[in-house]
Amino acid sequence: MFAVYFYSTRMIIVYISYSLVDPCSVRLVRKGKGMRRTPQGVEGEKRKLPLFKAEEAKGKVAFSLFSSSILVGICLIWAYRLSNLPTAGGRWLWIGMFFAELGFGFYWILTQALRWNLVRYYPLKFNLSQSSYKLPGVDIFVCTADPTVEPPTLVINTVLSAMSLNHPTEKLSVYLSDDGGSQLTFYALLEASRFSKLWIPFCKKFNVEPRSPDAYFNHNFDLHVHTEDAQQRLFIKVNIMCLNRLNFVVSPCILTKFEEQYENMIKRIEAVINKGSVPEELKNQHKGFSEWDSNVTKQNHQPIVQIIIDGRDANAVDSDGSRLPTLVYMAREKRPDCPHHFKAGAMNALIRVSSEISNSAIILNLDCDMYANNADSIKEALCFFMDEERGHQIAFVQHPQKYNNTTKNDLYGNSSPVLHKVELPGIGGYGSALYCGTGCFHRRTSLCGTKYSEEHKGLWNSETRKDDNRTVHELEEASKLLASCGFEKGTQWGKEMGLIHGCPVEDVITGLAIQCRGWKSVYYNPDNTAFIGVAPPTLDIALVQFTRWSDGMFQIFLSKYCPFIYGHNKIKLGAQMSYCVYLLWAPSSLPLLYYAIALPFSLFRGIPLFPDVRSRWFIPFAYVFVSKNIYSLAEALIFGSTFKAWWNLQRMWVHRRTTSFFFAFIDCIVRQLGLSQTTFTVTAKVVTDDVSKMYQQEIMDFGSTSIMFTVISTLAMLNLFSLIGVVVKVLMGGLECKDMEKLVSQVVLCGLMVTVNGPVYEALFVRKDKGSMPGSVMFKSIVLASLACLIPLN
């Protein structure tokens, strides 16, 4: 009886499992007395199971109707501006409003492409385990540029997390590119290589997640119990970890052992960093330190390649006797008279060096602060590449950029759920995805410039990894040539091969070029986040980052790689429009900046720029404004955001467009005129305790004399002065009721600007902490806003 029950239950579970995997792809086929599962309509193993599925979002018709109604409203607004051009005062202000609303309208049309054909992709890992394909090798690239803003302790946590991912270690290689050429980073990597012998088996034995030691030991639990008993705290910590991750139970003594060993390693590394150099007794422990002498600087040094762990070596094993993955340190050659092309140059050097050492078919690139959180991320990505029917078409699989330090209400709008769950997946409906520079799995052949061909189908069983008998020294010497600064001269590297040079956002332009060579790509947003990084914890850093991004993307739009030109007849129109939503960030600043200045300027003088509230022309203005914002709010709430987070994001869009995007627009135009050159700014990954505390309390940090803060505070004061001026006029009887009706729209919009800038006024006049607005910024903003109010109209 028990046997019958067990067998019946087992069959039900198996049936449900297959149904969850893909209910339409398999059926039960009777064979003799039993039943076996085969692909639908195919007997035996003639056709393999699908490894991923794509699902289209519902509600297309409803969204199309809503979108069409907005478009009608926008067209009516344009018609009103053209048919009601004033002949007297405010004529030029009116014309400016028309062009601003023309810009708003066309940009909104572009954004609809992200929602017309929303497709989400899901890997079928169970089917992969049933596949007869051999798993390909994976090379993981980690890039760092400066040990002062990207601490080596941060870098090695990313490296350790990558080394411990669930993939056969003989088919896994991790490469660290150190553009800082720092012996401190090299020493930290040596320490990490020793610790990996304990960490990797620990992760795999207890199914540890996240795979970064720092994230696992320090940030993986939220301890609400206050207790002085260290053993009790440890017991609670262990149980919370296990409950949150459904891992195997780790005994407190084992956890304590590993945590102590990790902390000791960090202390040794930090002691060396504080000294500023590696002591001689430590240098004698590895031959690699001989590469550094008194002549080596960050911008002037020979190529350095050191194979720290040789995955071919049978003696390179962990504490359980299992083979360790290959670990390589690379600092490409840099000379003052030779352009190094920033991150694109580093990635291209890694592609060449890895082709000499391991030559894996798949490449994963990570920023140094983007550690692996999902242990099965490689397996999930391989589902897309190895699918029998469609996998050969895919060039790269991009994961979202998510962060471990995002506040509850996402103070600086760093990680919008709508961005990850709607906009970026929205490009997937056109077979495209944005390559975002980190958390991306690449097919090596596509990244090296190969055009798509049906011949790539079914190549996974052919071994691509290097299998030679050269010594470590011979491999290092051969790789140094590939990492030299003169290797790319006269070649297609940086043009048709590897990442494209000459653009601050080398990732986006490279992804576009790959797709224009016929490849498709996937944006995959798993429930269990694959990679987690560090979000900018200050407003200044966040704005600088967006300045670089928007500058680089507008540069793409103005170049030969403009999607409407370069992508014509190569990628779908929807994909071209989707790309331009981001490529046109910089010029999208102009309409909002005009609104932020013209509305308070005209309101202060009593010049109406919108129709009377009793006029029929008021309806399209009100409908477009209200419906767009209600839809935006509803969309944010549906996908897991909060009202405050949505409001914070609206504030950040105002700040970004009036500062970051505008300055990027100016910089890009100046560069196009040949008056400046491309620069690259590495954003800081660490901040002081005071700044971190403010960020966690969701208090905006304005403690800088940045020109961006001057612009933000000046616009805030201009809108405040105008609103106060209108109130005073109403109270003093200076405005009649009929005049006020014509100014209602401007009062509302200026009032919203004042509300959005609430934290700015607080930083100007209320706060006295380190995050308050500096006195010089406050003085300049008040003077500039006052002068704007006094400027005569004619």
MARGUTOR-98581 format. One record per residue (C-alpha): residue in one letter; residue number from 1; x, y, z. Coordinates in steps of 0.1 Angstrom, whole numbers, plus 5000, padded with zeros to 4 digits. Example, Ala and Ser with C-alpha at 12.3 -4.5 7.8 and 13.67 -1.06 7.14 Angstrom:
A;1;5123;4955;5078
S;2;5137;4989;5071
end
This chain:
M;1;5000;5000;5000
F;2;5028;5024;5009
A;3;5046;5015;4977
V;4;5016;5023;4956
Y;5;5011;5056;4975
F;6;5048;5065;4971
Y;7;5047;5057;4934
S;8;5015;5076;4927
T;9;5029;5107;4947
R;10;5061;5105;4927
M;11;5043;5105;4894
I;12;5022;5135;4904
I;13;5053;5155;4915
V;14;5071;5146;4883
Y;15;5040;5157;4862
I;16;5037;5190;4881
S;17;5074;5197;4877
Y;18;5073;5192;4840
S;19;5041;5213;4837
L;20;5058;5241;4855
V;21;5088;5238;4833
D;22;5069;5241;4800
P;23;5034;5228;4799
C;24;5032;5229;4761
S;25;5065;5213;4753
V;26;5061;5178;4766
R;27;5036;5150;4768
L;28;5034;5115;4783
V;29;5040;5087;4757
R;30;5031;5051;4766
K;31;5059;5026;4762
G;32;5050;4990;4771
K;33;5036;4990;4807
G;34;5051;5023;4817
M;35;5052;5059;4806
R;36;5080;5081;4795
R;37;5083;5117;4788
T;38;5094;5130;4754
P;39;5091;5163;4735
Q;40;5057;5168;4720
G;41;5052;5150;4688
V;42;5088;5134;4689
E;43;5098;5100;4701
G;44;5130;5093;4721
E;45;5158;5118;4720
K;46;5153;5131;4684
R;47;5145;5165;4698
K;48;5159;5180;4730
L;49;5138;5198;4756
P;50;5137;5236;4753
L;51;5160;5254;4778
F;52;5142;5287;4781
K;53;5108;5302;4773
A;54;5096;5337;4765
E;55;5063;5351;4778
E;56;5046;5382;4763
A;57;5030;5406;4788
K;58;4992;5408;4789
G;59;4971;5439;4784
K;60;4986;5451;4750
V;61;4952;5462;4737
A;62;4943;5482;4768
F;63;4977;5498;4769
S;64;4975;5507;4732
L;65;4941;5524;4737
F;66;4955;5544;4767
S;67;4987;5553;4748
S;68;4966;5564;4718
S;69;4945;5587;4740
I;70;4977;5603;4754
L;71;4990;5608;4719
V;72;4957;5626;4709
G;73;4961;5648;4739
I;74;4997;5657;4729
C;75;4986;5665;4694
L;76;4959;5688;4707
I;77;4984;5706;4729
W;78;5006;5712;4698
A;79;4976;5725;4679
Y;80;4967;5749;4707
R;81;5002;5763;4708
L;82;5002;5769;4670
S;83;4967;5783;4668
N;84;4969;5807;4698
L;85;5003;5824;4693
P;86;5001;5857;4711
T;87;5009;5889;4692
A;88;5019;5910;4722
G;89;5039;5903;4754
G;90;5052;5868;4761
R;91;5054;5858;4724
W;92;5089;5843;4727
L;93;5080;5826;4759
W;94;5051;5810;4741
I;95;5073;5799;4712
G;96;5097;5784;4737
M;97;5068;5765;4753
F;98;5058;5751;4719
F;99;5093;5737;4713
A;100;5096;5724;4748
E;101;5063;5705;4745
L;102;5073;5693;4710
G;103;5104;5678;4727
F;104;5083;5663;4755
G;105;5059;5648;4730
F;106;5085;5632;4707
Y;107;5105;5618;4736
W;108;5073;5603;4751
I;109;5066;5586;4717
L;110;5100;5570;4719
T;111;5094;5557;4754
Q;112;5062;5538;4743
A;113;5084;5514;4723
L;114;5096;5500;4756
R;115;5060;5490;4765
W;116;5045;5480;4731
N;117;5060;5445;4730
L;118;5071;5435;4765
V;119;5087;5400;4767
R;120;5102;5383;4797
Y;121;5125;5353;4795
Y;122;5128;5324;4819
P;123;5155;5297;4819
L;124;5145;5260;4824
K;125;5173;5247;4845
F;126;5158;5213;4850
N;127;5158;5207;4813
L;128;5195;5217;4811
S;129;5203;5190;4836
Q;130;5186;5164;4813
S;131;5205;5177;4783
S;132;5233;5156;4767
Y;133;5253;5188;4758
K;134;5286;5193;4775
L;135;5288;5224;4795
P;136;5311;5250;4779
G;137;5339;5268;4798
V;138;5333;5302;4813
D;139;5358;5330;4817
I;140;5349;5356;4843
F;141;5364;5391;4839
V;142;5365;5415;4869
C;143;5377;5450;4862
T;144;5391;5475;4887
A;145;5409;5508;4880
D;146;5420;5525;4912
P;147;5427;5510;4946
T;148;5419;5542;4964
V;149;5383;5545;4952
E;150;5378;5507;4946
P;151;5394;5491;4977
P;152;5412;5458;4972
T;153;5390;5442;4999
L;154;5360;5451;4978
V;155;5376;5437;4947
I;156;5386;5403;4962
N;157;5350;5397;4975
T;158;5338;5399;4939
V;159;5366;5376;4928
L;160;5359;5350;4955
S;161;5322;5351;4947
A;162;5329;5345;4911
M;163;5353;5316;4919
S;164;5327;5298;4939
L;165;5299;5298;4914
N;166;5282;5265;4906
H;167;5301;5254;4876
P;168;5327;5226;4870
T;169;5359;5242;4883
E;170;5380;5228;4855
K;171;5358;5248;4832
L;172;5359;5280;4852
S;173;5386;5308;4850
V;174;5386;5341;4868
Y;175;5406;5371;4855
L;176;5412;5403;4874
S;177;5421;5434;4853
D;178;5439;5460;4874
D;179;5441;5492;4855
G;180;5457;5508;4885
G;181;5487;5484;4882
S;182;5488;5482;4920
Q;183;5509;5457;4940
L;184;5484;5463;4968
T;185;5456;5448;4946
F;186;5479;5420;4936
Y;187;5487;5412;4972
A;188;5450;5412;4981
L;189;5444;5387;4952
L;190;5471;5364;4965
E;191;5454;5364;4999
A;192;5421;5357;4983
S;193;5436;5328;4964
R;194;5446;5312;4997
F;195;5413;5318;5013
S;196;5395;5304;4983
K;197;5407;5269;4992
L;198;5384;5271;5022
W;199;5357;5294;5009
I;200;5348;5275;4977
P;201;5342;5241;4994
F;202;5323;5258;5022
C;203;5300;5275;4997
K;204;5293;5244;4978
K;205;5289;5221;5008
F;206;5264;5244;5026
N;207;5248;5260;4994
V;208;5259;5294;5006
E;209;5243;5326;4991
P;210;5254;5352;4985
R;211;5288;5340;4975
S;212;5307;5371;4986
P;213;5322;5365;5021
D;214;5316;5401;5032
A;215;5280;5400;5021
Y;216;5274;5366;5036
F;217;5290;5373;5070
N;218;5279;5410;5075
H;219;5249;5418;5054
N;220;5229;5386;5050
F;221;5207;5389;5080
D;222;5187;5415;5099
L;223;5192;5410;5136
H;224;5163;5426;5156
V;225;5171;5408;5189
H;226;5193;5428;5213
T;227;5215;5405;5233
E;228;5249;5406;5250
D;229;5254;5369;5246
A;230;5277;5363;5216
Q;231;5267;5327;5214
Q;232;5231;5336;5213
R;233;5237;5362;5186
L;234;5256;5337;5165
F;235;5228;5311;5170
I;236;5202;5336;5158
K;237;5225;5347;5129
V;238;5229;5311;5117
N;239;5192;5303;5118
I;240;5182;5335;5100
M;241;5207;5327;5073
C;242;5194;5292;5069
L;243;5157;5303;5069
N;244;5163;5331;5044
R;245;5183;5310;5020
L;246;5169;5275;5027
N;247;5206;5264;5029
F;248;5219;5234;5048
V;249;5224;5241;5085
V;250;5258;5255;5093
S;251;5269;5248;5128
P;252;5279;5279;5149
C;253;5315;5266;5154
I;254;5320;5262;5116
L;255;5306;5296;5109
T;256;5328;5312;5135
K;257;5359;5295;5121
F;258;5353;5308;5086
E;259;5343;5342;5097
E;260;5374;5345;5118
Q;261;5396;5334;5089
Y;262;5380;5359;5066
E;263;5384;5387;5091
N;264;5420;5378;5097
M;265;5426;5380;5059
I;266;5410;5414;5057
K;267;5431;5427;5086
R;268;5463;5416;5069
I;269;5452;5432;5036
E;270;5442;5465;5053
A;271;5475;5466;5073
V;272;5494;5464;5040
I;273;5472;5490;5024
N;274;5477;5514;5054
K;275;5515;5510;5050
G;276;5511;5519;5013
S;277;5534;5491;5001
V;278;5540;5454;5005
P;279;5567;5444;5030
E;280;5597;5426;5016
E;281;5590;5394;5036
L;282;5556;5392;5019
K;283;5571;5400;4984
N;284;5594;5370;4988
Q;285;5564;5347;4990
H;286;5555;5351;4953
K;287;5576;5357;4921
G;288;5549;5381;4908
F;289;5561;5410;4930
S;290;5593;5412;4909
E;291;5572;5429;4883
W;292;5570;5460;4905
D;293;5600;5483;4909
S;294;5605;5520;4915
N;295;5597;5529;4879
V;296;5562;5514;4879
T;297;5534;5539;4882
K;298;5497;5538;4875
Q;299;5501;5554;4840
N;300;5535;5540;4831
H;301;5543;5503;4835
Q;302;5550;5472;4814
P;303;5523;5444;4809
I;304;5519;5422;4840
V;305;5503;5388;4837
Q;306;5504;5364;4866
I;307;5487;5330;4868
I;308;5481;5327;4905
I;309;5461;5294;4903
D;310;5467;5271;4873
G;311;5435;5251;4869
R;312;5454;5225;4849
D;313;5476;5217;4879
A;314;5464;5185;4897
N;315;5479;5199;4929
A;316;5459;5231;4928
V;317;5431;5218;4950
D;318;5409;5231;4978
S;319;5406;5218;5014
D;320;5383;5190;5002
G;321;5407;5179;4975
S;322;5387;5193;4946
R;323;5402;5212;4917
L;324;5404;5250;4920
P;325;5394;5273;4891
T;326;5421;5292;4872
L;327;5429;5326;4887
V;328;5448;5352;4867
Y;329;5460;5388;4875
M;330;5465;5412;4846
A;331;5477;5448;4845
R;332;5479;5457;4808
E;333;5507;5479;4796
K;334;5503;5516;4800
R;335;5525;5544;4786
P;336;5519;5582;4787
D;337;5521;5585;4749
C;338;5498;5556;4742
P;339;5459;5559;4746
H;340;5446;5531;4768
H;341;5408;5536;4760
F;342;5397;5532;4796
K;343;5375;5502;4804
A;344;5371;5492;4767
G;345;5408;5488;4764
A;346;5410;5467;4796
M;347;5382;5444;4784
N;348;5398;5439;4750
A;349;5431;5430;4767
L;350;5413;5405;4789
I;351;5396;5389;4758
R;352;5430;5384;4742
V;353;5448;5372;4773
S;354;5420;5348;4782
S;355;5420;5334;4747
E;356;5457;5324;4752
I;357;5451;5308;4786
S;358;5416;5293;4787
N;359;5397;5304;4757
S;360;5363;5296;4771
A;361;5332;5299;4749
I;362;5313;5321;4774
I;363;5326;5353;4790
L;364;5310;5370;4821
N;365;5322;5405;4829
L;366;5317;5421;4863
D;367;5325;5454;4878
C;368;5347;5451;4909
D;369;5318;5459;4932
M;370;5293;5435;4916
Y;371;5295;5403;4935
A;372;5277;5370;4927
N;373;5246;5365;4947
N;374;5229;5336;4929
A;375;5251;5305;4928
D;376;5233;5291;4898
S;377;5237;5323;4876
I;378;5260;5305;4852
K;379;5236;5276;4848
E;380;5207;5299;4841
A;381;5226;5319;4815
L;382;5237;5288;4797
C;383;5201;5278;4793
F;384;5198;5307;4768
F;385;5230;5300;4749
M;386;5225;5262;4747
D;387;5188;5260;4737
E;388;5187;5238;4706
E;389;5162;5260;4686
R;390;5172;5295;4695
G;391;5203;5295;4716
H;392;5227;5298;4686
Q;393;5211;5333;4679
I;394;5220;5348;4712
A;395;5251;5369;4716
F;396;5247;5380;4753
V;397;5225;5377;4783
Q;398;5223;5409;4804
H;399;5213;5408;4841
P;400;5200;5439;4859
Q;401;5222;5461;4880
K;402;5209;5458;4916
Y;403;5224;5470;4948
N;404;5228;5459;4984
N;405;5227;5494;4999
T;406;5195;5507;4983
T;407;5174;5523;5010
K;408;5138;5514;5016
N;409;5124;5542;4995
D;410;5154;5544;4971
L;411;5165;5579;4981
Y;412;5185;5586;4949
G;413;5164;5565;4925
N;414;5192;5540;4919
S;415;5172;5508;4914
S;416;5137;5515;4900
P;417;5115;5483;4897
V;418;5099;5497;4866
L;419;5133;5500;4849
H;420;5141;5464;4856
K;421;5107;5448;4852
V;422;5092;5469;4823
E;423;5116;5492;4804
L;424;5147;5470;4800
P;425;5127;5438;4794
G;426;5106;5459;4769
I;427;5135;5459;4745
G;428;5134;5421;4745
G;429;5103;5420;4724
Y;430;5125;5431;4695
G;431;5152;5405;4701
S;432;5175;5431;4717
A;433;5188;5441;4751
L;434;5210;5469;4764
Y;435;5245;5458;4773
C;436;5250;5476;4806
G;437;5287;5468;4812
T;438;5285;5444;4841
G;439;5265;5413;4850
C;440;5266;5403;4813
F;441;5273;5368;4798
H;442;5288;5370;4763
R;443;5294;5345;4736
R;444;5331;5349;4729
T;445;5327;5347;4691
S;446;5301;5375;4690
L;447;5322;5397;4712
C;448;5352;5392;4690
G;449;5334;5406;4659
T;450;5319;5375;4643
K;451;5287;5380;4624
Y;452;5257;5358;4631
S;453;5254;5327;4611
E;454;5233;5296;4613
E;455;5266;5276;4614
H;456;5268;5285;4651
K;457;5240;5260;4658
G;458;5250;5229;4677
L;459;5287;5238;4684
W;460;5286;5234;4722
N;461;5299;5198;4721
S;462;5331;5210;4704
E;463;5358;5218;4730
T;464;5371;5254;4727
R;465;5393;5256;4758
K;466;5430;5257;4755
D;467;5447;5223;4763
D;468;5484;5227;4758
N;469;5514;5216;4777
R;470;5531;5250;4781
T;471;5543;5260;4815
V;472;5528;5288;4835
H;473;5558;5309;4827
E;474;5554;5303;4790
L;475;5517;5312;4791
E;476;5524;5344;4811
E;477;5551;5355;4786
A;478;5528;5348;4756
S;479;5500;5367;4773
K;480;5521;5398;4780
L;481;5524;5404;4743
L;482;5486;5404;4740
A;483;5484;5429;4769
S;484;5509;5453;4754
C;485;5497;5488;4745
G;486;5509;5485;4709
F;487;5492;5452;4701
E;488;5460;5468;4688
K;489;5477;5492;4663
G;490;5468;5484;4628
T;491;5441;5458;4639
Q;492;5403;5458;4641
W;493;5404;5457;4679
G;494;5383;5485;4693
K;495;5365;5489;4659
E;496;5350;5456;4647
M;497;5365;5433;4674
G;498;5360;5435;4711
L;499;5346;5466;4729
I;500;5344;5497;4707
H;501;5368;5525;4717
G;502;5363;5562;4720
C;503;5330;5563;4739
P;504;5324;5568;4777
V;505;5297;5541;4775
E;506;5316;5515;4756
D;507;5292;5488;4767
V;508;5260;5503;4751
I;509;5277;5510;4718
T;510;5293;5475;4717
G;511;5260;5458;4724
L;512;5243;5478;4696
A;513;5271;5469;4671
I;514;5268;5432;4681
Q;515;5230;5432;4674
C;516;5236;5450;4641
R;517;5258;5421;4631
G;518;5227;5399;4632
W;519;5228;5386;4668
K;520;5200;5386;4693
S;521;5203;5393;4730
V;522;5183;5387;4762
Y;523;5176;5408;4793
Y;524;5170;5384;4821
N;525;5158;5395;4855
P;526;5157;5365;4879
D;527;5138;5364;4911
N;528;5170;5355;4929
T;529;5192;5384;4919
A;530;5223;5371;4901
F;531;5247;5400;4909
I;532;5246;5428;4934
G;533;5267;5459;4935
V;534;5270;5492;4954
A;535;5248;5521;4946
P;536;5260;5557;4948
P;537;5254;5568;4984
T;538;5256;5605;4978
L;539;5237;5629;4954
D;540;5270;5643;4940
I;541;5283;5608;4930
A;542;5249;5598;4916
L;543;5247;5630;4894
V;544;5283;5626;4882
Q;545;5276;5590;4872
F;546;5245;5600;4852
T;547;5265;5629;4836
R;548;5290;5603;4822
W;549;5263;5579;4810
S;550;5242;5605;4793
D;551;5272;5622;4778
G;552;5284;5589;4763
M;553;5250;5579;4750
F;554;5243;5612;4733
Q;555;5277;5608;4717
I;556;5265;5575;4702
F;557;5234;5592;4688
L;558;5255;5619;4671
S;559;5280;5593;4657
K;560;5277;5568;4628
Y;561;5263;5544;4653
C;562;5230;5563;4656
P;563;5204;5534;4658
F;564;5182;5550;4631
I;565;5212;5551;4607
Y;566;5235;5522;4618
G;567;5207;5500;4628
H;568;5185;5506;4597
N;569;5173;5473;4583
K;570;5196;5455;4608
I;571;5175;5458;4640
K;572;5137;5464;4644
L;573;5123;5499;4645
G;574;5111;5493;4680
A;575;5146;5484;4691
Q;576;5160;5516;4674
M;577;5134;5537;4693
S;578;5141;5519;4726
Y;579;5179;5526;4723
C;580;5171;5563;4716
V;581;5151;5566;4748
Y;582;5185;5564;4766
L;583;5207;5579;4739
L;584;5186;5611;4741
W;585;5188;5616;4778
A;586;5211;5646;4774
P;587;5189;5667;4750
S;588;5158;5656;4770
S;589;5171;5681;4796
L;590;5163;5711;4775
P;591;5124;5710;4776
L;592;5124;5704;4814
L;593;5150;5731;4820
Y;594;5130;5755;4800
Y;595;5098;5747;4819
A;596;5117;5751;4852
I;597;5128;5786;4842
A;598;5100;5799;4820
L;599;5071;5790;4842
P;600;5082;5809;4874
F;601;5096;5837;4852
S;602;5062;5843;4836
L;603;5042;5836;4867
F;604;5061;5863;4886
R;605;5051;5888;4858
G;606;5015;5875;4855
I;607;5020;5862;4819
P;608;4997;5832;4812
L;609;5012;5804;4792
F;610;4983;5779;4795
P;611;4946;5781;4786
D;612;4920;5793;4811
V;613;4907;5765;4833
R;614;4872;5771;4818
S;615;4884;5767;4783
R;616;4881;5734;4763
W;617;4917;5737;4755
F;618;4925;5731;4792
I;619;4912;5695;4789
P;620;4941;5680;4769
F;621;4967;5697;4791
A;622;4950;5684;4823
Y;623;4944;5649;4808
V;624;4979;5643;4796
F;625;4995;5656;4828
V;626;4972;5637;4852
S;627;4969;5604;4833
K;628;5006;5601;4827
N;629;5014;5606;4864
I;630;4987;5583;4876
Y;631;4999;5556;4852
S;632;5035;5561;4863
L;633;5025;5558;4900
A;634;5003;5528;4894
E;635;5030;5511;4874
A;636;5056;5517;4902
L;637;5032;5504;4929
I;638;5023;5473;4909
F;639;5059;5463;4905
G;640;5069;5466;4941
S;641;5078;5503;4947
T;642;5064;5525;4974
F;643;5047;5559;4969
K;644;5077;5576;4986
A;645;5101;5558;4963
W;646;5082;5569;4933
W;647;5082;5605;4946
N;648;5119;5603;4952
L;649;5124;5591;4916
Q;650;5104;5620;4903
R;651;5127;5643;4923
M;652;5158;5626;4909
W;653;5145;5629;4873
V;654;5141;5666;4878
H;655;5176;5669;4893
R;656;5192;5647;4866
R;657;5176;5665;4837
T;658;5184;5700;4850
T;659;5220;5692;4859
S;660;5235;5659;4848
F;661;5218;5656;4814
F;662;5222;5693;4807
F;663;5259;5694;4814
A;664;5263;5662;4794
F;665;5246;5679;4765
I;666;5270;5708;4767
D;667;5301;5686;4771
C;668;5291;5664;4741
I;669;5285;5694;4718
V;670;5318;5709;4728
R;671;5335;5676;4721
Q;672;5318;5674;4687
L;673;5333;5708;4679
G;674;5368;5694;4687
L;675;5373;5716;4718
S;676;5377;5687;4743
Q;677;5385;5650;4746
T;678;5367;5620;4761
T;679;5374;5616;4798
F;680;5364;5588;4822
T;681;5356;5593;4859
V;682;5357;5563;4883
T;683;5330;5567;4909
A;684;5340;5561;4945
K;685;5328;5529;4961
V;686;5334;5539;4997
V;687;5323;5569;5018
T;688;5327;5582;5054
D;689;5306;5569;5082
D;690;5287;5602;5085
V;691;5277;5601;5048
S;692;5267;5564;5051
K;693;5246;5572;5081
M;694;5227;5600;5063
Y;695;5221;5578;5034
Q;696;5207;5550;5055
Q;697;5184;5575;5072
E;698;5173;5587;5037
I;699;5186;5622;5043
M;700;5199;5638;5011
D;701;5235;5649;5011
F;702;5242;5684;4996
G;703;5275;5689;5014
S;704;5294;5699;4983
T;705;5302;5731;4963
S;706;5295;5713;4930
I;707;5280;5736;4903
M;708;5252;5710;4900
F;709;5240;5719;4935
T;710;5242;5756;4925
V;711;5218;5749;4896
I;712;5195;5728;4917
S;713;5192;5754;4945
T;714;5189;5783;4921
L;715;5159;5767;4903
A;716;5144;5758;4936
M;717;5147;5794;4948
L;718;5134;5808;4915
N;719;5102;5787;4918
L;720;5098;5796;4955
F;721;5102;5833;4948
S;722;5076;5832;4920
L;723;5051;5813;4941
I;724;5055;5836;4970
G;725;5052;5866;4947
V;726;5018;5853;4934
V;727;5005;5847;4969
V;728;5015;5882;4979
K;729;4998;5897;4949
V;730;4966;5878;4956
L;731;4965;5888;4992
M;732;4973;5924;4983
G;733;4945;5925;4957
G;734;4970;5928;4928
L;735;4955;5899;4909
E;736;4918;5898;4898
C;737;4899;5865;4898
K;738;4898;5863;4860
D;739;4936;5868;4858
M;740;4942;5841;4884
E;741;4921;5816;4864
K;742;4946;5820;4836
L;743;4975;5813;4859
V;744;4962;5783;4877
S;745;4982;5758;4857
Q;746;5015;5777;4863
V;747;5007;5780;4900
V;748;5001;5742;4902
L;749;5033;5734;4883
C;750;5054;5758;4903
G;751;5039;5745;4935
L;752;5049;5709;4924
M;753;5084;5721;4918
V;754;5085;5737;4952
T;755;5072;5704;4968
V;756;5097;5683;4949
N;757;5125;5705;4961
G;758;5115;5703;4998
P;759;5148;5686;5007
V;760;5167;5714;4989
Y;761;5150;5741;5011
E;762;5157;5721;5042
A;763;5194;5718;5032
L;764;5195;5755;5025
F;765;5178;5770;5056
V;766;5171;5743;5082
R;767;5199;5717;5084
K;768;5232;5724;5101
D;769;5249;5690;5096
K;770;5276;5681;5071
G;771;5250;5673;5045
S;772;5235;5708;5045
M;773;5240;5732;5015
P;774;5273;5751;5018
G;775;5270;5789;5025
S;776;5286;5798;4992
V;777;5260;5777;4972
M;778;5231;5793;4992
F;779;5244;5828;4985
K;780;5249;5822;4948
S;781;5215;5806;4944
I;782;5196;5834;4961
V;783;5215;5861;4941
L;784;5209;5843;4908
A;785;5172;5836;4915
S;786;5167;5873;4926
L;787;5183;5886;4894
A;788;5161;5863;4873
C;789;5131;5878;4889
L;790;5143;5913;4882
I;791;5151;5908;4845
P;792;5127;5928;4823
L;793;5107;5910;4798
N;794;5115;5932;4769
end
